[in-house]
Amino acid sequence: MKKNSIKNLTKSLSLLFLISLSFNLSAQQNPQNNQKSDFWEHVKFGGGFGLGVGSGYTNISVAPSAIYEVNKYFSTGIGVQYSYLKQKSFYSSSMYGASLITLFNPIEEIQLSAELEQMRVNLKYDGSTSNNDFWNTGLFVGAGYRMDNITVGARYNLLFNKDKGVYGDAFMPFVRVYF
């Protein structure tokens, strides 16, 4: 996919998210009867944490997120993430970014998802004086089995490029938890 197409897609999805959020926020205000907004009753927090260590290998990731439950079928939200990866005597990498998340539950047990992710990657090879810094965009669609506030499933990166990017495969399993 061309760079301009990715930028246009990112802009379009961001605009759609902001418009839907603004409608939700304005719908929560009811100045006629001075009732308190129930906005925060519909917000759920969650995310993920990862830790992998081995002989000369370290991988640490933190990815908190928040969603707003529009109704029992549809939720939308944002997430941030940070990852640190180091392979001793080879390279180290820091990745940080944000994502827009949309969840759809056609029935209580099934969750479909779409996520637009933008990450900055700072990669440094040991013994090299130059860094490889770049932006990585991912557009994930996924499906999972939902049990209360936990969803287990898989997602697929529609923008995956095996020659460029931070992921080794377009297909990824996930566990999603929101409280």
Disulfide bonds with the S-S distance in Angstrom:
none
